[in-house]
Amino acid sequence: MNGLNIFTSNHMETLAEQLAFIVRTPLSSPFSPEIIVVQSRGMERWIAMELSRHNGICANCFFPFPNTFLKELFNKTIPDIPEESFFDPLTMTFRIMKVLPECIHLPGFESLKRYLSDEDTGLKLFQISKRIGDLFDQYLVFRPEMIFQWEKGKDQHWQANLWRKISSGKEHLHRAGLWKAFLEKIRKSPRQIEHFPERVSIFGISYLPPFYLEAFLEISSRSQVNLFLMNPCKEYWGDIVSDRESRKMRKINTRSKDLSEELYLEEGHRLLASMGALGKNFISLISDLDSQIFELFKENQGHTILEKIQSDILNLNNRRFSSLSSEFHDPSSWIDSSVQIHSCHSPMREIEVLHDNILAMFEEDPGLLPKDIIVMTPDIHLYAPFVQAVFGAQMDEKKRIPFAIADLSIMKESRIIEGF
């Protein structure tokens, strides 16, 4: 059935099981691929293995990124789109390099003129052009309405003027223009669109800007769109605020002695409030959509510290340390290894400690397999050489841990390519 279905759970495995159940129902044509939109190749591989485990096979599945998926739909629904985009960030970089020297003498470009005043090799021009091109590319997705206003002549600052120069005559070919034309065609003449996907699933994406959400919402008028969303809390947590936000609001408004009661500020769970800002915004965004929501939350037993934290987040319970410790008469009974913090003096030492801990985990649990472990880092390019040095240098097969490093750019994987 056409429409937007949102499946939420605090366990990714539960969402994967639900996806496997949905794709068991075949599409009308055996040649039509099952479209599952993902955000990384690592997630693609994990979903493929989960589908194989639940259904016995994973075949004829297409795993595009959001950009790739929408670009293909644009090509199918809007005629005469060139294969190479004029507004690709790299293309825009060289277009800006050509136009910018002609503009720096105009009013409003004084800051750029000062920056390029000692330019003699072209390097600074290339660097600033690349930064501006990347910024314009983000505007097309996150600020499309602003781009449309610029193209109508609104705003006279240097960014608006530069954008009008590089986009003149081709305004309908950038992502925001194609997005607008695509939405208008679905709304006005949906029957004229051919080769529309019958079913689309969106899995493992923690946040989608309105640019994509609105597109998927319009697609759901003609297709079945399933959004699988990881949500750590079964209660509505769009209004919770962190201690920092609460203090900031108190400073802004000092008229009331108890601002929390006046504005009904809810702290919720401290970790969720302080570290879940992006998820909170996304939950608030999708809660306003016209959709069916299926909640698949699972409560855990809560024997370990980690499980208790997960349970508190799930139920939006802000447990204090005093209430936690009062549940146990013997402090040693609630100190376990489910949450550990290691303070190391260098990235190399961090990976060495990680390696030793993983070996200890395999020693303690014979049923644990390497595929059950995922290690996450905020900057994989920084840690990749140290991972190779520590995990790849183990000569003893009994202690060797099979590993793979995901999401490395090809420039970082090969020094030959970087030199080229």
For each residue, the residues with C-beta under 8 A, 3 or more apart:
1: 224
2: 220 221 222 223 224
3: 220 224 225 291 292
4: 216 217 220 225 227 289 290 291 292
5: 224 225 226 227 291 292 294
6: 227 229 286 289 291 292 293 294
7: 15 18 226 227 228 229 294 296
8: 229 230 231 293 294 295 296 297
9: 12 14 15 18 230 231 295 296 297 298
10: 14 230 231 232 233 234 297 298 310 314
11: 14 15 296 298
12: 9 15 16 204 230
13: 16 17 50
14: 9 10 11 17 18 296 298
15: 7 9 11 12 18 19 203 228 229 230 296
16: 12 13 19 20 46 47 50 51 54 203
17: 13 14 20 21 50 54
18: 7 9 14 15 21 22 228 294 296
19: 15 16 22 23 36 47 50 51 201 203 226 228
20: 16 17 23 24 50 51 54 55
21: 17 18 24 54
22: 18 19 25 199 201 226
23: 19 20 34 51 55 61 201
24: 20 21 55
25: 22
26: 30
27: 30 32 34 198 199
28: 32 198
29: 32 198
30: 26 27 60
31:
32: 27 28 29 197 198
33: 60 61 62
34: 23 27 60 61 62 199 201
35: 62 64 69 197 199 200 201
36: 19 44 47 61 62 63 201 202 203
37: 63 64 65 66 69 200 201 202 203 205
38: 41 43 44 47 63 64 65 203 204 205
39: 43 65 66 204 205 206
40: 43 44 204 406 407
41: 38 44 45 406 407
42: 45 46 406 407
43: 38 39 40 46 47 203 204
44: 36 38 40 41 47 48 63
45: 41 42 48 49
46: 16 42 43 49 50 204
47: 16 19 36 38 43 44 50 51 63 203 204
48: 44 45 51 52 58 61 63
49: 45 46 52 53 58
50: 13 16 17 19 20 46 47 53 54
51: 16 19 20 23 47 48 54 55 57 58 61
52: 48 49 55 56 57 58
53: 49 50
54: 16 17 20 21 50 51
55: 20 23 24 51 52 58
56: 52
57: 51 52
58: 48 49 51 52 55 61
59:
60: 30 33 34
61: 23 33 34 36 48 51 58
62: 33 34 35 36
63: 36 37 38 44 47 48
64: 35 37 38 68 69 72
65: 37 38 39 68 69
66: 37 39 69 70 202 205 208 212
67: 70 71
68: 64 65 71 72
69: 35 37 64 65 66 72 73 200
70: 66 67 73 74 179 182 212 215
71: 67 68 74 75
72: 64 68 69 75 76
73: 69 70 76 77 182 197 215 219
74: 70 71 77 78 81 178 179 182
75: 71 72 78 81
76: 72 73 193 194 195 196
77: 73 74 182 185 186 193
78: 74 75 81 178 181 182 185
79:
80:
81: 74 75 78 173 178
82: 85 86 173
83:
84: 88 91
85: 82 88 91 173 174
86: 82 91 95 170 173 174
87: 91 92 136 137 140 167 170 173 174 175
88: 84 85 91 92
89: 92 93 130 133 134 136 137
90: 93 94 133
91: 84 85 86 87 88 94 95
92: 87 88 89 95 96 132 133 136 137 166
93: 89 90 96 97 126 129 130 133
94: 90 91 97 98 129
95: 86 91 92 98 99 133 166
96: 92 93 99 100 129 132 133 162 166
97: 93 94 100 122 125 126 129
98: 94 95 101
99: 95 96 102 103 162 165 166
100: 96 97 103 104 112 116 125 128 129 132 162
101: 98 104 116 125
102: 99 105
103: 99 100 106 109 112 158 161 162 165
104: 100 101 109 112 113 116
105: 102 109 113
106: 103 109 158 161
107: 110
108: 156 157 158 161
109: 103 104 105 106 112 113 158 161
110: 107 113 114
111: 114 115 158
112: 100 103 104 109 115 116 128 158
113: 104 105 109 110 116 117
114: 110 111 117
115: 111 112 124 128
116: 100 101 104 112 113 119 124 125 128
117: 113 114
118: 124
119: 116 122 124 125
120:
121: 124
122: 97 119 125 126
123: 126 127
124: 115 116 118 119 121 127 128
125: 97 100 101 116 119 122 128 129
126: 93 97 122 123 129 130
127: 123 124 130 131
128: 100 112 115 116 124 125 131 132
129: 93 94 96 97 100 125 126 132 133
130: 89 93 126 127 133 134
131: 127 128 134 135
132: 92 96 100 128 129 135 136 159 162
133: 89 90 92 93 95 96 129 130 136 137
134: 89 130 131 137 138
135: 131 132 138 139 159
136: 87 89 92 132 133 139 140 163
137: 87 89 92 133 134 140 141
138: 134 135 141 142 143
139: 135 136 142 143 144 146 147
140: 87 136 137 143 144 147 174 175 176
141: 137 138 144 175 176 209 211 212
142: 138 139 209 211
143: 138 139 140 146 147
144: 139 140 141 147 148 175 176 179 180 211
145: 148 149
146: 139 143 149 150
147: 139 140 143 144 150 151 163 174 176
148: 144 145 151 152 176 180
149: 145 146 152 154 155
150: 146 147 153 154 155 159 160 163 164
151: 147 148 163 164 167 171
152: 148 149
153: 150 164
154: 149 150 160
155: 149 150 159 160
156: 108 160 161
157: 108 160 161
158: 103 106 108 109 111 112 161 162
159: 132 135 150 155 162 163
160: 150 154 155 156 157 163 164
161: 103 106 108 109 156 157 158 164 165
162: 96 99 100 103 132 158 159 165 166
163: 136 147 150 151 159 160 166 167
164: 150 151 153 160 161 167 168
165: 99 103 161 162 168
166: 92 95 96 99 162 163
167: 87 151 163 164 170 171 174
168: 164 165 171
169:
170: 86 87 167 173 174
171: 151 167 168 174 177
172: 177 178 181
173: 81 82 85 86 87 170 177 178
174: 85 86 87 140 147 167 170 171 177 178
175: 87 140 141 144 178 179
176: 140 141 144 147 148 179 180 211
177: 171 172 173 174 180 181
178: 74 78 81 172 173 174 175 181 182
179: 70 74 144 175 176 182 183 211 215
180: 144 148 176 177 183 184
181: 78 172 177 178 184 185
182: 70 73 74 77 78 178 179 185 186 215 218
183: 179 180 186 187 214 215 218
184: 180 181 187 188
185: 77 78 181 182 188 189 190 192 193
186: 77 182 183 190 193 218 219 221 222
187: 183 184 190 218
188: 184 185
189: 185 192 193
190: 185 186 187 193 221 222
191:
192: 185 189
193: 76 77 185 186 189 190 196 222
194: 76
195: 76
196: 76 193 219 222 223
197: 32 35 73 200 219 223
198: 27 28 29 32 223 224
199: 22 27 34 35 223 224 225 226
200: 35 37 69 197 216 219 223 224 225 226
201: 19 22 23 34 35 36 37 225 226 227 228
202: 36 37 66 205 208 216 225 226 227 228
203: 15 16 19 36 37 38 43 47 228
204: 12 38 39 40 43 46 47 228 230
205: 37 38 39 66 202 208
206: 39 230 278 279 282
207: 278 279 281 282
208: 66 202 205 212 213 216 282
209: 141 142 212 213
210: 213 214 285
211: 141 142 144 176 179 214 215
212: 66 70 141 208 209 215 216
213: 208 209 210 216 217 285 286 289
214: 183 210 211 217 218
215: 70 73 179 182 183 211 212 218 219
216: 4 200 202 208 212 213 219 220 225 227
217: 4 213 214 220 221 225 289 290
218: 182 183 186 187 214 215 221
219: 73 186 196 197 200 215 216 222 223 225
220: 2 3 4 216 217 223 224 225 291
221: 2 186 190 217 218
222: 2 186 190 193 196 219
223: 2 196 197 198 199 200 219 220
224: 1 2 3 5 198 199 200 220
225: 3 4 5 199 200 201 202 216 217 219 220
226: 5 7 19 22 199 200 201 202
227: 4 5 6 7 201 202 216 286 291
228: 7 15 18 19 201 202 203 204
229: 6 7 8 15 282 286
230: 8 9 10 12 15 204 206
231: 8 9 10 234 279 283 297
232: 10 272 276 279 310 313 314
233: 10 237 268 269 272 313 314 315 316
234: 10 231 295 297 314 315
235: 315 316
236: 239 283 287
237: 233 240 268 269 272 276 280 283 316
238: 280 283 284 287
239: 236 264 266
240: 237 266 267 268 269 272 273 280 316
241: 245 246 249 265 266 267 273
242: 245 246 267 270 273 274
243: 246 247 267 270 273 274
244: 247 248 274
245: 241 242 248 249 273
246: 241 242 243 249 250 259 260 265 267
247: 243 244 250 251
248: 244 245 251 252
249: 241 245 246 252 253 259 263 265
250: 246 247 253 254 259
251: 247 248 254
252: 248 249
253: 249 250 256 259
254: 250 251
255:
256: 253 259 262
257:
258: 261 262
259: 246 249 250 253 256 262 263 265
260: 246 263 264 265
261: 258 264
262: 256 258 259
263: 249 259 260
264: 239 260 261
265: 241 246 249 259 260
266: 239 240 241
267: 240 241 242 243 246 270 273 318
268: 233 237 240 272 273 316 318
269: 233 237 240 272 273 312 313 316 317 318
270: 242 243 267 273 274 318
271: 274 275 276 309 313
272: 232 233 237 240 268 269 275 276 280 313 316
273: 240 241 242 243 245 267 268 269 270 276
274: 242 243 244 270 271 277
275: 271 272
276: 232 237 271 272 273 279 280
277: 274 280 281
278: 206 207 281 282
279: 206 207 231 232 276 282 283
280: 237 238 240 272 276 277 283 284
281: 207 277 278 284 285
282: 206 207 208 229 278 279 285 286
283: 231 236 237 238 279 280 286 287
284: 238 280 281 287 288
285: 210 213 281 282 288 289
286: 6 213 227 229 282 283 289 291
287: 236 238 283 284
288: 284 285
289: 4 6 213 217 285 286
290: 4 217
291: 3 4 5 6 220 227 286
292: 3 4 5 6
293: 6 8
294: 5 6 7 8 18
295: 8 9 234
296: 7 8 9 11 14 15 18
297: 8 9 10 231 234 314
298: 9 10 11 14
299: 311 314
300: 307 310 311
301: 307
302: 307 308 310 311
303: 307
304: 307 308 336 338
305: 308 309 334 335 336 338 339
306: 309 310 338 339
307: 300 301 302 303 304 310 311 338
308: 302 304 305 311 312 319 324
309: 271 305 306 312 313 339
310: 10 232 300 302 306 307 313 314
311: 299 300 302 307 308 314 315 317
312: 269 308 309 315 316 317 318 319
313: 232 233 269 271 272 309 310 316
314: 10 232 233 234 297 299 310 311
315: 233 234 235 311 312
316: 233 235 237 240 268 269 272 312 313
317: 269 311 312
318: 267 268 269 270 312
319: 308 312 323 324
320: 323 324
321: 324 325
322: 325 326
323: 319 320 326 327
324: 308 319 320 321 327 334
325: 321 322 328 331 334
326: 322 323
327: 323 324 334
328: 325 331 333 334
329: 333
330: 333
331: 325 328 334 335
332: 335
333: 328 329 330
334: 305 324 325 327 328 331
335: 305 331 332
336: 304 305 339
337: 340
338: 304 305 306 307
339: 305 306 309 336
340: 337 357
341:
342: 350 353 357
343:
344: 347 349 350 353
345: 349
346: 349 350
347: 344 350 351 382 383 386
348: 351 352 386 389 390
349: 344 345 346 352 353
350: 342 344 346 347 353 354 383 386
351: 347 348 354 355 383 386 387 389 390 391
352: 348 349 355 356 390
353: 342 344 349 350 356 357
354: 350 351 357 358 375 390
355: 351 352 358 359 390 391 394 401
356: 352 353 359 360
357: 340 342 353 354 360 361
358: 354 355 361 362 373 401
359: 355 356 362 363 399 401
360: 356 357 363 364
361: 357 358 364 365 368 373
362: 358 359 365 366 368 401
363: 359 360
364: 360 361
365: 361 362 368
366: 362
367:
368: 361 362 365 372 373
369: 372
370: 373 401 402 403
371:
372: 368 369
373: 358 361 368 370
374:
375: 354
376:
377: 380 382 383
378:
379: 382 383
380: 377 383 384 405 406 407 408
381: 384 408 409 412
382: 347 377 379
383: 347 350 351 377 379 380 386 387
384: 380 381 387 388 405 408 412
385: 388 389
386: 347 348 350 351 383 389 390
387: 351 383 384 390 391 392 403 405
388: 384 385 391 392 405
389: 348 351 385 386 392 393
390: 348 351 352 354 355 386 387 393 394
391: 351 355 387 388 394 401 403
392: 387 388 389 403
393: 389 390
394: 355 390 391 399 400 401
395: 400
396: 399 400
397: 400
398:
399: 359 394 396
400: 394 395 396 397
401: 355 358 359 362 370 391 394
402: 370
403: 370 387 391 392
404:
405: 380 384 387 388 408
406: 40 41 42 380
407: 40 41 42 380
408: 380 381 384 405 412 413
409: 381 412 413
410: 413 414 417
411: 414 417 418
412: 381 384 408 409 418
413: 408 409 410 417
414: 410 411 417 418
415: 418 419
416: 419 420
417: 410 411 413 414 420
418: 411 412 414 415
419: 415 416
420: 416 417
